Each structure stands twice: as C-alpha cells, then as structure tokens.
Amino acid sequence: MEKYDATAFFYDQRYLPLQLKKYEFMEVHHLFSNTIMLDAGCGTGLLHEHFKNKFQGNVIVKGFHVGVDLSWCMLKLFQEKLQVQPEPKNIVVCLIQGDMDHLPFRDQSFSSAFSFTSLQNLPEISNGIKELVRVSKRGTSVLISILKKSVNMDTIKSEFSQYFTSFEMFNEESLEDVIFSCKVK
Ligand SMILES: C[S@@+](CC[C@H](N)C(=O)[O-])C[C@H]1O[C@@H](n2cnc3c(N)ncnc32)[C@H](O)[C@@H]1O
C-alpha cells in the first residue's frame, strides 16, 4: 500500500502506454457490456478510461463497475478523473479500498472480472485467484494479467484448471505480463 501510495502521482505518466498495450492486445472492450464488472487492483482507473474511450457516445452500453484497490492514493486519482469527466448515466462506478486477498463481496456477485498487473503483489497469487473465482458468477469471463517474472507456469496452470472450465494463455513477447483469459466453472 505504501509503495503504491508513494508512486501514485506518476503512475499514469510512467505506465499508461504499457497498460494500454495489454488492454489493446486482449481487446478487452469486447468484454465490457451490460455487466457487473470487477476490476481488482484497479489503480488509477486506466482500464475504465480505456473502456470509456472505446465506447464514447454509445448509449447502448450499460454497466456497473466496481474498482477495488489497496492504495488510497491510487483510488483518489481514479475518483478525481471521474469528477473531471463524469460518467454517462448508464455507467455506474463504485470505488472501494480493499484487499484482493479478502475481497469485500459476497460469492458470485460479478458477471465479468479483470485484474491487470496486480496479483503479483500478493503474498500468494493463488489466494487472489481463488478470491476472484469466489466472487464471480459461474461462466464469468475473467481476464488476469501477471508480471512474467512473478509467474510459475506449472503452478499457475494446475491452479487454473481447478477453477476454470477453460483458460487460454497469452505469452506475447512484447508484453511484460502473461495474460490469461478464463471462464469460471
Ligand atoms: C501495477 S498497478 C496496476 C493497476 C491497474 N490494474 C492498471 O492496469 O493500471 C497494481 C495495483 O495493484 C494494487 N494492489 C497491490 N496489492 C493489492 C492488494 N493486496 N489488494 C488490492 N490492490 C492491490 C496497487 O495499489 C496498484 O494500484
């Protein structure tokens, strides 16, 4: 929390291009529509901004977006952006300070879930994955990206086959993360 609080103010400047590359590569906007969506480790809201830019002016797109992050400063920056550029009526955003290790939600609350470049911060990545699965409805699409250097492929693959009916792994050379596209059992 302290690390991200201390660096929040230059996060976008340093990481926006890197994060955008991941969102674009996965074409994440296709998963955004009429859903109750969780962004675990949402940071300053780059993923949300990306969705907004893709769907500018499209009133058909509806959604309830919940961003969870441990860092108050990252969330504050996210909230400031929402104040500068308010959401269209059909999109509701809710920001919560919380821990991905103990997500503050009931089981099966979400119909889509994302976690970009955040899980590697947990003491055990697998606990974070379990939590994402617990709070997602059956059949939910979950997109998870984890810094390559933090991933033990063998462990992760056996974890994923426990929780997901299917998962696809994208290990693109130009990205610093390995990305998993999964469906909850
Ligand atoms: C590299 S940033 C990624 C932010 C965002 N997902 C993006 O795509 O720009 C990692 C984020 O994970 C958050 N984080 C770290 N540990 C966390 C935890 N245990 N629970 C919730 N968020 C956490 C940090 O505060 C930070 O905002």
The ligand as an SDF file (V2000), in Angstrom:
LIG
                    3D

 27 29  0  0  0  0  0  0  0  0999 V2000
    0.7560   -2.1270  -11.4250 C   0  0  0  0  0  0  0  0  0  0  0  0
   -0.6890   -1.4560  -10.6730 S   0  0  0  0  0  0  0  0  0  0  0  0
   -1.9380   -1.9280  -11.8460 C   0  0  0  0  0  0  0  0  0  0  0  0
   -3.1260   -1.0120  -11.7830 C   0  0  0  0  0  0  0  0  0  0  0  0
   -4.2040   -1.2570  -12.8530 C   0  0  0  0  0  0  0  0  0  0  0  0
   -4.7190   -2.6000  -12.8120 N   0  0  0  0  0  0  0  0  0  0  0  0
   -3.7330   -0.9070  -14.2430 C   0  0  0  0  0  0  0  0  0  0  0  0
   -3.9680   -1.6990  -15.1770 O   0  0  0  0  0  0  0  0  0  0  0  0
   -3.1560    0.1910  -14.4190 O   0  0  0  0  0  0  0  0  0  0  0  0
   -1.0020   -2.5760   -9.3260 C   0  0  0  0  0  0  0  0  0  0  0  0
   -2.1520   -2.1330   -8.4330 C   0  0  0  0  0  0  0  0  0  0  0  0
   -2.4370   -3.1970   -7.5040 O   0  0  0  0  0  0  0  0  0  0  0  0
   -2.7740   -2.5920   -6.2570 C   0  0  0  0  0  0  0  0  0  0  0  0
   -2.5860   -3.5790   -5.1950 N   0  0  0  0  0  0  0  0  0  0  0  0
   -1.4300   -4.0890   -4.7310 C   0  0  0  0  0  0  0  0  0  0  0  0
   -1.6800   -5.0030   -3.7730 N   0  0  0  0  0  0  0  0  0  0  0  0
   -3.0380   -5.0650   -3.6350 C   0  0  0  0  0  0  0  0  0  0  0  0
   -3.9140   -5.8080   -2.8060 C   0  0  0  0  0  0  0  0  0  0  0  0
   -3.4490   -6.6940   -1.9260 N   0  0  0  0  0  0  0  0  0  0  0  0
   -5.2360   -5.6110   -2.9280 N   0  0  0  0  0  0  0  0  0  0  0  0
   -5.7320   -4.7060   -3.8170 C   0  0  0  0  0  0  0  0  0  0  0  0
   -4.9300   -3.9720   -4.6370 N   0  0  0  0  0  0  0  0  0  0  0  0
   -3.6100   -4.1460   -4.5340 C   0  0  0  0  0  0  0  0  0  0  0  0
   -1.8080   -1.4110   -6.1680 C   0  0  0  0  0  0  0  0  0  0  0  0
   -2.2200   -0.4600   -5.2200 O   0  0  0  0  0  0  0  0  0  0  0  0
   -1.8390   -0.9030   -7.5970 C   0  0  0  0  0  0  0  0  0  0  0  0
   -2.8460    0.0600   -7.7860 O   0  0  0  0  0  0  0  0  0  0  0  0
  1  2  1  0
  2  3  1  0
  2 10  1  0
  3  4  1  0
  4  5  1  0
  5  6  1  0
  5  7  1  0
  7  8  2  0
  7  9  1  0
 10 11  1  0
 11 12  1  0
 11 26  1  0
 12 13  1  0
 13 14  1  0
 13 24  1  0
 14 15  1  0
 14 23  1  0
 15 16  2  0
 16 17  1  0
 17 18  1  0
 17 23  2  0
 18 19  1  0
 18 20  2  0
 20 21  1  0
 21 22  2  0
 22 23  1  0
 24 25  1  0
 24 26  1  0
 26 27  1  0
M  CHG  2   2   1   9  -1
M  END
$$$$
